[in-house]
Amino acid sequence: MQKIRFKILIPTLVLLLGTIGCSFPGVYKINIQQGNIITQDMLDQLKPGMNRRQVHFILGNPLVDNVFDDSHENYAYTYQHAGEKTDRQLITVYFEEDKYTHFTGELLDKNPAY
C-alpha cells in the first residue's frame, strides 16, 4: 500500500513543481528587434534613378525578396519591448525599370536600435 502512495506522490510533486516554475512572476524578458534598421540619413541618400545595387548599398538587402513583383521592395522592422507592445515600421522602395523612383512609409518616432 505504501509503494502505491509513492508511485502517485512522486509524479504529482514533479507535476506541481513544474507548473509552479512556469508561472514564476520574476521571469526576465528581453527586448527583441528584427528586420532592417533604416534611418532618416539613409533615406536622405536615396536619389531617383539609382539602380538596385546602389539602393542595396545604402539600405542593405530587404529581408525577403519579392519574387512575384520586382517593382518594389519592403524593408520591415519590429521592436518588442520586454514582452509587451511591438512597434512596427515598414518602408517600401519602388522601382521602374530597375531604377529607384520613390519610397513610402514612416520611420518610428523613437527607434531604440540607435
Secondary structure, 3 states (H helix, E strand, C coil): CHHHHHHHHHHHHHHHHHHHHHCCCCCCCCCEEEECCCCHHHHHHCCCCCEHHHHHHHHCCCCCCCCCCCCEEEEEEEEECCCCCEEEEEEEEEEECCEEEEEECCCCCCCCCC
